[in-house]
Amino acid sequence: AALGKLGVENAYDLAWNNLRVSGSLLAEPAARLVYTPEGTGFRLNYIVDLNVQAPYGAWQSRIDAMSGEVLEVRDTAVSRLKREGIDPGDYR
């Protein structure tokens, strides 16, 4: 029996369409079902990872597995810019 009404393919489609992807995939997409705290209970979500050319980034979407609502989107790519206190030369 399926855990959520929304299937994994639908979760991929929702994440893709929400990002308005116009480029190609840079890596194989991934999705997993997780429970996240919500008030005094938990919500069943898909976490969908899409690494795409446009909009460029390693995007992670959290999608409600029952309703299909896109709850959160964030870019998980590590910045190559120098950050305060970190010298890229330290890793050569």
C-alpha positions in Angstrom: 0.0 0.0 0.0 1.2 3.5 -0.8 2.1 5.8 2.1 0.9 9.0 0.4 -1.7 9.8 -2.3 1.0 11.5 -4.3 3.3 9.1 -6.2 7.1 9.7 -6.6 6.7 10.6 -10.3 4.1 13.3 -9.4 6.5 14.6 -6.8 9.2 14.9 -9.4 6.8 16.7 -11.8 5.7 19.1 -9.1 9.3 20.0 -8.1 10.3 20.4 -11.7 7.3 22.6 -12.7 7.6 24.7 -9.5 11.2 25.5 -10.3 10.2 26.3 -13.9 13.2 24.3 -15.2 14.4 25.4 -18.6 17.7 23.6 -18.7 18.7 19.9 -18.4 19.5 17.8 -15.4 23.2 17.8 -14.3 22.8 14.7 -12.1 20.3 12.0 -11.5 17.3 13.2 -9.6 16.5 11.7 -6.2 13.4 11.5 -4.0 12.6 10.1 -0.6 9.6 10.0 1.7 10.2 11.5 5.2 8.1 12.5 8.2 8.7 16.1 9.3 7.4 17.7 12.6 4.3 19.7 12.1 2.7 21.2 15.3 2.1 18.4 17.7 2.3 15.7 15.0 4.1 14.9 11.8 3.6 15.4 8.1 4.6 12.9 5.3 6.7 14.7 2.7 8.7 13.9 -0.4 12.1 15.4 -0.4 13.0 15.9 -4.1 16.6 16.7 -5.2 17.0 18.2 -8.7 20.4 19.4 -9.9 19.7 21.5 -13.0 21.2 23.9 -15.5 18.5 26.6 -15.4 17.7 27.8 -12.9 21.3 26.7 -12.0 21.5 24.9 -8.7 21.1 21.8 -6.6 17.5 22.3 -5.6 15.8 20.5 -2.8 12.0 20.7 -2.7 9.8 19.5 0.2 6.4 18.4 -1.0 3.4 17.3 1.0 2.9 13.6 0.0 -0.9 13.8 0.5 -1.9 17.2 -1.0 1.0 17.8 -3.4 1.6 21.3 -1.9 5.2 22.5 -2.4 6.2 23.5 1.1 9.8 24.6 0.7 12.4 25.0 -1.9 16.1 25.6 -1.3 19.4 25.6 -3.2 21.7 23.1 -1.5 24.7 23.9 -3.7 27.9 24.8 -1.9 29.1 28.2 -2.8 32.5 28.5 -4.4 32.8 32.1 -3.2 35.3 32.8 -0.4 33.6 33.0 2.9 34.9 34.9 5.9 37.3 32.8 7.9 37.8 30.3 5.1 40.7 30.5 2.7 40.3 28.3 -0.4 44.1 28.1 -0.6 44.0 26.0 2.7 42.7 23.1 0.6 45.4 23.0 -2.0 
